[in-house]
Amino acid sequence: MKGDISMDKFMSFAKNVAKVSELKAKKLSRVTTKNDLLFRLGEQVYSQFPTLDVEAINTMIGEAHRLDFEIESLEEAINYAKGLKICKQCGAAMKSDMAFCGKCGAKFEDPVESEEAECKCDKCDNCEDEVPAKDVTDEELFNKGAESEDKDTEA
């Protein structure tokens, strides 16, 4: 019986490691896409300087904003999967069960308080895609990734 419990813990740990790796790969993909986009944006601005195509530039900037949001959401999901939360005051990573930051002493928000947090992007005039009106919780992102992983294994 005791061996079964440690095997369950091991399997849970292995799934978590796999999930973190999957989230990191998605984040790297988004960062690469954003870097390519910014490179193309720079080329377009440079080559069209006297007669800039403002609409095309605004579209690219909107896409960059959307990618920033995705990258940040993936980073939060990675930290959640690792059992960490990031201090908004100093940026230090702490265990998720801590009430205060061990580096600067700032109090972490209760999850209930942060449910109605404002959107990271107010859908500026440059954004082409809708950005969610409320922050998606780390747990929702983590679970969404697990659901898509289950669908991939079924296929």
Short mmCIF file of the C-alpha atoms (twelve columns), coordinates in Angstrom:
data_MODEL
# 
_entry.id   MODEL 
# 
loop_
_atom_site.group_PDB 
_atom_site.id 
_atom_site.type_symbol 
_atom_site.label_atom_id 
_atom_site.label_alt_id 
_atom_site.label_comp_id 
_atom_site.label_asym_id 
_atom_site.label_seq_id 
_atom_site.Cartn_x 
_atom_site.Cartn_y 
_atom_site.Cartn_z 
_atom_site.pdbx_PDB_model_num 
ATOM 1   C CA . MET A 1   0.000   0.000  0.000   1 
ATOM 2   C CA . LYS A 2   2.798   2.367  0.895   1 
ATOM 3   C CA . GLY A 3   4.416   1.727  -2.516  1 
ATOM 4   C CA . ASP A 4   1.158   2.681  -4.251  1 
ATOM 5   C CA . ILE A 5   1.120   6.101  -2.586  1 
ATOM 6   C CA . SER A 6   4.686   6.910  -3.635  1 
ATOM 7   C CA . MET A 7   3.935   5.686  -7.188  1 
ATOM 8   C CA . ASP A 8   0.904   8.013  -7.284  1 
ATOM 9   C CA . LYS A 9   3.076   10.895 -6.085  1 
ATOM 10  C CA . PHE A 10  5.695   10.061 -8.690  1 
ATOM 11  C CA . MET A 11  3.110   9.914  -11.501 1 
ATOM 12  C CA . SER A 12  1.624   13.232 -10.376 1 
ATOM 13  C CA . PHE A 13  5.105   14.770 -10.268 1 
ATOM 14  C CA . ALA A 14  5.945   13.385 -13.732 1 
ATOM 15  C CA . LYS A 15  2.710   14.780 -15.213 1 
ATOM 16  C CA . ASN A 16  3.461   18.155 -13.640 1 
ATOM 17  C CA . VAL A 17  6.994   18.190 -15.085 1 
ATOM 18  C CA . ALA A 18  5.588   17.304 -18.508 1 
ATOM 19  C CA . LYS A 19  2.984   20.075 -18.195 1 
ATOM 20  C CA . VAL A 20  5.646   22.648 -17.263 1 
ATOM 21  C CA . SER A 21  7.726   21.570 -20.270 1 
ATOM 22  C CA . GLU A 22  4.697   21.894 -22.567 1 
ATOM 23  C CA . LEU A 23  3.905   25.380 -21.230 1 
ATOM 24  C CA . LYS A 24  7.544   26.465 -21.647 1 
ATOM 25  C CA . ALA A 25  7.523   25.244 -25.257 1 
ATOM 26  C CA . LYS A 26  4.325   27.224 -25.960 1 
ATOM 27  C CA . LYS A 27  5.841   30.312 -24.326 1 
ATOM 28  C CA . LEU A 28  9.033   29.986 -26.382 1 
ATOM 29  C CA . SER A 29  6.946   29.688 -29.541 1 
ATOM 30  C CA . ARG A 30  5.045   32.901 -28.695 1 
ATOM 31  C CA . VAL A 31  8.263   34.764 -27.836 1 
ATOM 32  C CA . THR A 32  9.810   33.674 -31.155 1 
ATOM 33  C CA . THR A 33  6.677   34.731 -33.060 1 
ATOM 34  C CA . LYS A 34  6.703   38.116 -31.312 1 
ATOM 35  C CA . ASN A 35  10.403  38.661 -32.063 1 
ATOM 36  C CA . ASP A 36  9.819   37.835 -35.746 1 
ATOM 37  C CA . LEU A 37  6.856   40.208 -35.793 1 
ATOM 38  C CA . LEU A 38  8.861   43.049 -34.243 1 
ATOM 39  C CA . PHE A 39  11.669  42.445 -36.742 1 
ATOM 40  C CA . ARG A 40  9.183   42.667 -39.641 1 
ATOM 41  C CA . LEU A 41  7.656   45.780 -38.092 1 
ATOM 42  C CA . GLY A 42  11.067  47.438 -37.927 1 
ATOM 43  C CA . GLU A 43  11.801  46.503 -41.531 1 
ATOM 44  C CA . GLN A 44  8.454   47.897 -42.671 1 
ATOM 45  C CA . VAL A 45  8.884   51.191 -40.821 1 
ATOM 46  C CA . TYR A 46  12.439  51.573 -42.139 1 
ATOM 47  C CA . SER A 47  11.613  50.716 -45.749 1 
ATOM 48  C CA . GLN A 48  8.449   52.844 -45.891 1 
ATOM 49  C CA . PHE A 49  9.611   55.757 -43.788 1 
ATOM 50  C CA . PRO A 50  8.527   58.596 -46.041 1 
ATOM 51  C CA . THR A 51  5.109   57.003 -46.733 1 
ATOM 52  C CA . LEU A 52  4.298   54.796 -43.761 1 
ATOM 53  C CA . ASP A 53  1.370   52.331 -44.017 1 
ATOM 54  C CA . VAL A 54  -0.086  53.219 -40.601 1 
ATOM 55  C CA . GLU A 55  -2.853  50.614 -40.790 1 
ATOM 56  C CA . ALA A 56  -0.386  47.746 -41.345 1 
ATOM 57  C CA . ILE A 57  1.822   49.035 -38.540 1 
ATOM 58  C CA . ASN A 58  -1.149  49.294 -36.170 1 
ATOM 59  C CA . THR A 59  -2.136  45.717 -37.044 1 
ATOM 60  C CA . MET A 60  1.372   44.471 -36.218 1 
ATOM 61  C CA . ILE A 61  1.440   46.425 -32.957 1 
ATOM 62  C CA . GLY A 62  -1.954  44.956 -32.006 1 
ATOM 63  C CA . GLU A 63  -0.602  41.460 -32.672 1 
ATOM 64  C CA . ALA A 64  2.448   42.244 -30.508 1 
ATOM 65  C CA . HIS A 65  0.123   43.313 -27.655 1 
ATOM 66  C CA . ARG A 66  -1.834  40.055 -28.005 1 
ATOM 67  C CA . LEU A 67  1.382   38.013 -27.935 1 
ATOM 68  C CA . ASP A 68  2.557   39.899 -24.821 1 
ATOM 69  C CA . PHE A 69  -0.683  38.905 -23.080 1 
ATOM 70  C CA . GLU A 70  -0.282  35.246 -24.147 1 
ATOM 71  C CA . ILE A 71  3.356   35.153 -23.022 1 
ATOM 72  C CA . GLU A 72  2.494   36.623 -19.624 1 
ATOM 73  C CA . SER A 73  -0.407  34.176 -19.199 1 
ATOM 74  C CA . LEU A 74  1.850   31.233 -20.064 1 
ATOM 75  C CA . GLU A 75  4.490   32.434 -17.604 1 
ATOM 76  C CA . GLU A 76  1.832   32.610 -14.867 1 
ATOM 77  C CA . ALA A 77  0.652   29.084 -15.747 1 
ATOM 78  C CA . ILE A 78  4.253   27.816 -15.558 1 
ATOM 79  C CA . ASN A 79  4.696   29.378 -12.118 1 
ATOM 80  C CA . TYR A 80  1.363   27.897 -10.968 1 
ATOM 81  C CA . ALA A 81  2.422   24.442 -12.187 1 
ATOM 82  C CA . LYS A 82  5.657   24.829 -10.233 1 
ATOM 83  C CA . GLY A 83  3.735   25.864 -7.108  1 
ATOM 84  C CA . LEU A 84  5.063   29.426 -7.250  1 
ATOM 85  C CA . LYS A 85  3.650   32.918 -7.331  1 
ATOM 86  C CA . ILE A 86  5.467   36.100 -8.271  1 
ATOM 87  C CA . CYS A 87  5.564   39.167 -6.061  1 
ATOM 88  C CA . LYS A 88  4.080   42.134 -7.924  1 
ATOM 89  C CA . GLN A 89  6.250   44.490 -5.866  1 
ATOM 90  C CA . CYS A 90  9.745   43.059 -6.439  1 
ATOM 91  C CA . GLY A 91  9.296   40.162 -8.889  1 
ATOM 92  C CA . ALA A 92  10.614  37.471 -6.534  1 
ATOM 93  C CA . ALA A 93  9.252   33.917 -6.904  1 
ATOM 94  C CA . MET A 94  7.723   32.485 -3.730  1 
ATOM 95  C CA . LYS A 95  5.867   29.300 -2.801  1 
ATOM 96  C CA . SER A 96  2.165   29.653 -3.529  1 
ATOM 97  C CA . ASP A 97  1.125   29.102 0.098   1 
ATOM 98  C CA . MET A 98  3.019   32.161 1.377   1 
ATOM 99  C CA . ALA A 99  0.985   35.187 2.466   1 
ATOM 100 C CA . PHE A 100 3.909   37.643 2.254   1 
ATOM 101 C CA . CYS A 101 6.927   37.999 -0.022  1 
ATOM 102 C CA . GLY A 102 10.090  36.678 1.622   1 
ATOM 103 C CA . LYS A 103 12.222  39.259 -0.204  1 
ATOM 104 C CA . CYS A 104 10.366  42.579 0.203   1 
ATOM 105 C CA . GLY A 105 7.573   41.728 2.667   1 
ATOM 106 C CA . ALA A 106 4.706   42.738 0.363   1 
ATOM 107 C CA . LYS A 107 1.384   41.024 1.071   1 
ATOM 108 C CA . PHE A 108 0.108   38.686 -1.647  1 
ATOM 109 C CA . GLU A 109 -3.462  39.284 -2.792  1 
ATOM 110 C CA . ASP A 110 -6.096  36.751 -1.825  1 
ATOM 111 C CA . PRO A 111 -7.412  34.900 -4.896  1 
ATOM 112 C CA . VAL A 112 -10.920 36.146 -4.072  1 
ATOM 113 C CA . GLU A 113 -9.745  39.774 -4.158  1 
ATOM 114 C CA . SER A 114 -7.968  39.373 -7.501  1 
ATOM 115 C CA . GLU A 115 -10.929 37.692 -9.277  1 
ATOM 116 C CA . GLU A 116 -12.176 41.055 -10.466 1 
ATOM 117 C CA . ALA A 117 -8.753  42.273 -11.560 1 
ATOM 118 C CA . GLU A 118 -8.659  44.614 -14.501 1 
ATOM 119 C CA . CYS A 119 -7.736  43.436 -17.953 1 
ATOM 120 C CA . LYS A 120 -4.046  43.692 -18.813 1 
ATOM 121 C CA . CYS A 121 -4.924  45.434 -22.069 1 
ATOM 122 C CA . ASP A 122 -7.931  47.716 -22.367 1 
ATOM 123 C CA . LYS A 123 -8.226  46.653 -26.032 1 
ATOM 124 C CA . CYS A 124 -6.365  49.686 -27.225 1 
ATOM 125 C CA . ASP A 125 -7.115  51.114 -30.654 1 
ATOM 126 C CA . ASN A 126 -4.258  49.018 -32.081 1 
ATOM 127 C CA . CYS A 127 -5.524  45.617 -30.901 1 
ATOM 128 C CA . GLU A 128 -7.212  43.507 -33.553 1 
ATOM 129 C CA . ASP A 129 -8.108  40.578 -31.275 1 
ATOM 130 C CA . GLU A 130 -10.329 40.642 -28.223 1 
ATOM 131 C CA . VAL A 131 -8.363  40.378 -24.997 1 
ATOM 132 C CA . PRO A 132 -10.307 38.718 -22.156 1 
ATOM 133 C CA . ALA A 133 -12.098 41.228 -19.932 1 
ATOM 134 C CA . LYS A 134 -10.869 39.489 -16.787 1 
ATOM 135 C CA . ASP A 135 -7.604  37.759 -16.019 1 
ATOM 136 C CA . VAL A 136 -7.691  34.030 -16.540 1 
ATOM 137 C CA . THR A 137 -6.507  32.354 -13.359 1 
ATOM 138 C CA . ASP A 138 -3.339  30.288 -13.398 1 
ATOM 139 C CA . GLU A 139 -5.370  27.214 -12.457 1 
ATOM 140 C CA . GLU A 140 -7.720  27.737 -15.436 1 
ATOM 141 C CA . LEU A 141 -4.723  28.013 -17.786 1 
ATOM 142 C CA . PHE A 142 -3.113  24.934 -16.259 1 
ATOM 143 C CA . ASN A 143 -6.350  22.917 -16.495 1 
ATOM 144 C CA . LYS A 144 -7.015  24.106 -20.049 1 
ATOM 145 C CA . GLY A 145 -3.598  22.812 -21.059 1 
ATOM 146 C CA . ALA A 146 -4.325  19.469 -19.366 1 
ATOM 147 C CA . GLU A 147 -7.663  19.193 -21.246 1 
ATOM 148 C CA . SER A 148 -5.976  19.814 -24.595 1 
ATOM 149 C CA . GLU A 149 -3.304  17.267 -23.671 1 
ATOM 150 C CA . ASP A 150 -6.055  14.690 -22.942 1 
ATOM 151 C CA . LYS A 151 -7.671  15.387 -26.337 1 
ATOM 152 C CA . ASP A 152 -4.306  14.916 -28.057 1 
ATOM 153 C CA . THR A 153 -3.825  11.511 -26.396 1 
ATOM 154 C CA . GLU A 154 -7.339  10.382 -27.400 1 
ATOM 155 C CA . ALA A 155 -6.690  11.144 -31.075 1 
# 
